[in-house]
């Protein structure tokens, strides 16, 4: 038989990659300026900043499994396009209604819409990729998130300093519309024969999906708690220690160091989950994350923070494909988007937790302790995956 075409050499793959990059860029451009926006425009403090940031992640936690379920039943394209439109509306509301009563609903809308679109984009990739290529496809696809994270904060800080936060939010609304246009160009995904399942089968499929994803999901929540803390408060943390917010060696540039580290390590370690198994690869990642977050909390200058981010980047590199392989291992057409939505919801829950921890702890004491607490969570996640993971070999997906 002729082997299937390499999915990473097709136009649909790169449309998915570009859509994911822009979705990540929108989030990472808008989120780090919210503490400045809250202080300058709303007159609030770190606690309010953490609450507003977390609203987007809390909404994402709900939106991802719901979007997955709707995508399985109604089709990926319609749900993803609706999500992109809702996210753009949220960004426009932030830009045009600079008030507390505008900021809260706007972050909720953005979280709901962006999460729905990105959940279906990832499920689309898994559905398109031949089974033997999914590990490679997920490894390369995962780079899109870190590429968006590398570029987004730089763009957000630069536009915020030059024009103001409303311009950042307006730019992000435009990026969401471009993301929707890319999604519209994806090929139609045939609906599964199980799409018309009865409510009883829907419940059974949902329960099976949860059972498959809860362990990698809890681990992802702990890891993405670190990303949520960094995205919301790393610039605040470093500027409080004398690091400039912008510039080549400014606080925003640390995100670029992080993302470049993830990309470089992903290229070097792309086959690690296949060679040693996703559980062992994830365990190594969690140890690196714990050490890196501790170092980031202790950092007093750009170079120390950059060194810690390299360690965190190397840790995150095999973590995403490892956990996604574990989550997707037992999913099928009946519950694939739902299961991946549940898994992605855990990451959003972690992002929300990181923002809340950052806001509450930084308001009460030094930012060092917020990073120390999140570093300790990685060790808790390490124990969970070693105790409860179902297998330590690459699944046949």
Buried (B, 14 or more C-beta within 10 A) or exposed (E): EEEEEEBBEBEBBBBBBBBBBBBBBBBBBBBBBBBBBBBBBBEBBBBBBBBBBBBBBBBBBBBBBBBBBBBBBEBBBEBBBBBBBBBBBBBBBBBEBBEBEBBBBBBBBBBBBBBBBBBBBBBBBBBBBEEEBBBBBBBBBBBBBBBBBBBBBBBBBBBBBEEBBBBBBBBBBBBBBBBBBBBEEBEEBEBBEBEEBEEEEBEBBBEBBBEBBBBBBBBBBBBBBBBBBBBBBBBBBBBEBEBBBBEEBBBBBBBBBBBBBBBBBBEEBBEBBBEBBBBBBBBBBBBBBBBBBBBBBEBEEBEBBBBBBBBBBBBBBBBBBBBBBBBBBBBBBBBBBBBBBBBBBBBBBBBBBBBBBBBBBBBEEEBBBBBBBBBBBBBEBBEBBBEEBEEBBBBEB
